[in-house]
């Protein structure tokens, strides 16, 4: 190889290196400039932060809901409030030992009256006490008799679940007690409770009440208005 050719190759390599370094430097400069622009925009417009957080939560909820699929909206037979054939579905994760679930009962009742096409799929998530797990089983036994709504309201009205309040709620709901005790032994009831726990884990739910409506996932006693807004949005989609 001639000296002239060697120099030409060397100059070409140097030029390429300088071009790459320059490109990286330009990218870093643009990156820093973009970061400064974003910071300045946020400082000048702090109101966009709640909007951005809401959008982030919406996207995360959508991703989580996609992971569980449509089975989330398919109730244990009879474990439904409102219109069983409703075109808008609200899923409620609840625990009979949960004070906030109890305070949400009137909100759900009011929403059922306000939205005739609302179907409320109730998923028992008895995570607070062994007694709430027993109350959850009895509620599903009541669902087997078509008396879920009656037991649901009677159990929450009775106070924290224990042997006495569960028995009283079953009597108030008008259950056939022998039939209910047979239903309690059905493996489908334990499978339902186990499945609900799986749903909760997949959705990141760690407390009750929690709600799923459309593509929204909400936690806590969010109140009638927040739920009504979500129901309207789901009805329009």
Secondary structure per residue as TSV (DSSP state, phi and psi in degrees):
chain	resnum	aa	ss	phi	psi
A	1	X	-	360.0	133.3
A	2	X	-	-74.9	158.7
A	3	X	H	-63.0	-37.8
A	4	X	H	-63.2	-42.8
A	5	X	H	-66.9	-38.9
A	6	X	H	-61.2	-43.0
A	7	X	H	-62.8	-39.9
A	8	X	H	-62.2	-43.2
A	9	X	H	-64.7	-42.4
A	10	X	H	-60.6	-47.3
A	11	X	H	-60.9	-38.2
A	12	X	H	-65.3	-42.2
A	13	X	H	-64.8	-43.0
A	14	X	H	-60.3	-42.8
A	15	X	H	-62.9	-40.8
A	16	X	H	-64.4	-43.6
A	17	X	H	-60.9	-44.3
A	18	X	H	-62.3	-37.9
A	19	X	H	-64.9	-43.7
A	20	X	H	-64.5	-46.4
A	21	X	H	-61.0	-41.3
A	22	X	H	-63.7	-40.0
A	23	X	H	-63.9	-43.7
A	24	X	H	-63.4	-43.6
A	25	X	H	-60.7	-41.8
A	26	X	H	-64.1	-40.2
A	27	X	H	-63.8	-43.7
A	28	X	H	-62.5	-40.0
A	29	X	H	-62.8	-45.8
A	30	X	H	-65.0	-37.4
A	31	X	H	-63.2	-45.1
A	32	X	H	-64.9	-38.7
A	33	X	H	-66.6	-39.2
A	34	X	H	-65.0	-42.1
A	35	X	H	-61.1	-43.1
A	36	X	H	-64.3	-37.8
A	37	X	H	-63.8	-43.2
A	38	X	H	-63.0	-45.3
A	39	X	H	-59.6	-45.4
A	40	X	H	-64.0	-39.8
A	41	X	H	-62.9	-42.3
A	42	X	H	-66.2	-43.0
A	43	X	H	-64.8	-35.7
A	44	X	H	-81.4	-21.7
A	45	X	-	-134.2	66.4
A	46	X	T	-62.8	-18.3
A	47	X	T	-67.1	-14.6
A	48	X	H	-76.8	-16.9
A	49	X	H	-62.5	-49.0
A	50	X	H	-60.2	-36.5
A	51	X	H	-64.5	-42.9
A	52	X	H	-65.3	-40.7
A	53	X	H	-64.6	-40.9
A	54	X	H	-62.2	-41.8
A	55	X	H	-66.9	-39.4
A	56	X	H	-63.5	-43.6
A	57	X	H	-64.1	-38.5
A	58	X	H	-63.5	-44.0
A	59	X	H	-66.0	-39.6
A	60	X	H	-66.4	-42.3
A	61	X	H	-63.0	-41.3
A	62	X	H	-61.1	-41.5
A	63	X	H	-64.3	-43.4
A	64	X	H	-66.0	-42.2
A	65	X	H	-65.9	-35.4
A	66	X	H	-62.7	-33.9
A	67	X	H	-69.6	-27.1
A	68	X	H	-94.9	-22.4
A	69	X	-	77.6	-170.1
A	70	X	G	-75.1	-14.8
A	71	X	G	-61.5	-25.2
A	72	X	G	-57.2	-33.1
A	73	X	G	-92.6	3.3
A	74	X	S	-98.5	111.7
A	75	X	-	-77.9	159.0
A	76	X	S	-59.9	134.9
A	77	X	T	-49.6	118.9
A	78	X	T	91.6	-12.6
A	79	X	-	-85.6	64.3
A	80	X	E	-137.9	142.8
A	81	X	E	-113.7	158.6
A	82	X	E	79.5	-142.9
A	83	X	-	-90.8	109.7
A	84	X	T	-60.6	-22.9
A	85	X	T	-103.2	15.1
A	86	X	-	-59.6	151.7
A	87	X	S	-91.9	-11.7
A	88	X	E	-119.6	125.8
A	89	X	E	-112.3	128.1
A	90	X	E	-110.8	122.9
A	91	X	E	-98.7	128.3
A	92	X	E	-118.9	124.0
A	93	X	E	-92.6	124.2
A	94	X	E	-139.3	161.9
A	95	X	-	-141.4	126.7
A	96	X	T	-65.6	-15.1
A	97	X	T	-91.6	2.5
A	98	X	-	-92.3	119.2
A	99	X	H	-62.8	-40.6
A	100	X	H	-68.3	-31.2
A	101	X	H	-65.4	-40.6
A	102	X	H	-63.1	-42.4
A	103	X	H	-71.4	-17.0
A	104	X	H	-85.2	-12.0
A	105	X	H	-57.1	-48.2
A	106	X	H	-62.5	-32.7
A	107	X	H	-63.3	-46.2
A	108	X	H	-65.2	-41.7
A	109	X	H	-59.5	-42.0
A	110	X	H	-66.5	-38.5
A	111	X	H	-66.5	-37.4
A	112	X	H	-62.8	-37.8
A	113	X	H	-70.8	-37.5
A	114	X	H	-73.1	-34.7
A	115	X	-	-120.0	95.0
A	116	X	T	-60.6	-23.3
A	117	X	T	-95.1	16.8
A	118	X	E	-89.6	125.6
A	119	X	E	-109.8	124.7
A	120	X	E	-105.5	110.5
A	121	X	E	-88.9	114.6
A	122	X	E	-96.0	122.8
A	123	X	E	-112.7	116.4
A	124	X	E	-71.7	127.0
A	125	X	-	-130.1	73.4
A	126	X	-	-78.8	86.0
A	127	X	-	-110.2	-2.8
A	128	X	S	-93.2	-28.1
A	129	X	-	-165.1	158.0
A	130	X	H	-59.7	-33.5
A	131	X	H	-66.9	-35.0
A	132	X	H	-69.5	-29.6
A	133	X	H	-66.7	-40.5
A	134	X	H	-66.2	-40.3
A	135	X	H	-63.3	-37.8
A	136	X	H	-62.6	-42.1
A	137	X	H	-62.5	-42.6
A	138	X	H	-65.0	-33.9
A	139	X	H	-65.3	-35.9
A	140	X	H	-74.2	-32.2
A	141	X	H	-65.5	-36.5
A	142	X	H	-66.4	-37.9
A	143	X	H	-61.2	-36.5
A	144	X	H	-61.9	-26.0
A	145	X	T	-96.6	4.8
A	146	X	T	72.8	23.9
A	147	X	-	-120.7	27.9
A	148	X	H	-61.8	-49.5
A	149	X	H	-58.5	-39.9
A	150	X	H	-64.8	-43.7
A	151	X	H	-68.5	-41.5
A	152	X	H	-53.2	-51.0
A	153	X	H	-70.5	-39.8
A	154	X	H	-66.7	-37.9
A	155	X	H	-68.4	-44.1
A	156	X	H	-67.0	-33.0
A	157	X	H	-71.6	-25.1
A	158	X	H	-76.8	-16.1
A	159	X	-	100.8	-161.9
A	160	X	S	-62.2	139.5
A	161	X	-	-71.5	134.9
A	162	X	-	-152.3	-176.5
A	163	X	H	-58.1	-40.0
A	164	X	H	-70.9	-46.4
A	165	X	H	-70.5	-33.0
A	166	X	H	-66.0	-44.2
A	167	X	H	-63.6	-40.8
A	168	X	H	-65.1	-40.8
A	169	X	H	-64.9	-39.4
A	170	X	H	-63.6	-40.9
A	171	X	H	-66.5	-44.8
A	172	X	H	-61.7	-36.5
A	173	X	T	-75.0	-8.5
A	174	X	T	75.3	33.4
A	175	X	-	-75.8	147.2
A	176	X	-	-76.8	106.4
A	177	X	H	-65.9	-39.1
A	178	X	H	-64.2	-43.6
A	179	X	H	-63.8	-38.7
A	180	X	H	-65.1	-42.2
A	181	X	H	-64.5	-35.8
A	182	X	H	-65.9	-40.5
A	183	X	H	-64.3	-33.1
A	184	X	H	-61.0	-25.9
A	185	X	T	-85.0	-3.9
A	186	X	-	-71.1	125.1
A	187	X	H	-58.1	-21.8
A	188	X	H	-63.5	-28.4
A	189	X	H	-69.4	-47.6
A	190	X	H	-64.5	-35.2
A	191	X	H	-64.9	-37.6
A	192	X	H	-63.8	-46.4
A	193	X	H	-65.3	-39.0
A	194	X	H	-65.8	-40.2
A	195	X	H	-65.1	-38.2
A	196	X	H	-63.5	-38.1
A	197	X	H	-65.5	-38.1
A	198	X	H	-63.9	-42.7
A	199	X	H	-59.0	-45.9
A	200	X	H	-60.8	-42.6
A	201	X	H	-63.5	-43.8
A	202	X	H	-64.2	-32.4
A	203	X	H	-92.0	-3.2
A	204	X	T	75.1	23.3
A	205	X	-	-85.3	126.1
A	206	X	-	-127.8	15.0
A	207	X	S	-160.7	167.7
A	208	X	S	-125.7	153.8
A	209	X	S	-74.4	153.2
A	210	X	E	-132.4	152.2
A	211	X	E	-134.2	143.7
A	212	X	E	-128.6	125.3
A	213	X	E	-144.1	121.2
A	214	X	T	61.1	-123.4
A	215	X	T	-104.0	15.6
A	216	X	E	-105.9	140.8
A	217	X	E	-123.7	121.4
A	218	X	E	-127.6	147.7
A	219	X	E	-123.5	143.0
A	220	X	S	94.6	176.4
A	221	X	-	-78.8	78.8
A	222	X	-	-74.0	-16.9
A	223	X	-	96.9	160.2
A	224	X	H	-62.2	-43.0
A	225	X	H	-64.8	-42.6
A	226	X	H	-63.6	-40.5
A	227	X	H	-68.7	-40.7
A	228	X	H	-61.5	-40.8
A	229	X	H	-61.2	-45.0
A	230	X	H	-64.9	-36.8
A	231	X	H	-65.8	-41.9
A	232	X	H	-62.6	-44.1
A	233	X	H	-62.5	-41.4
A	234	X	H	-66.3	-35.9
A	235	X	H	-68.4	-23.4
A	236	X	H	-90.2	-14.8
A	237	X	-	-84.3	360.0
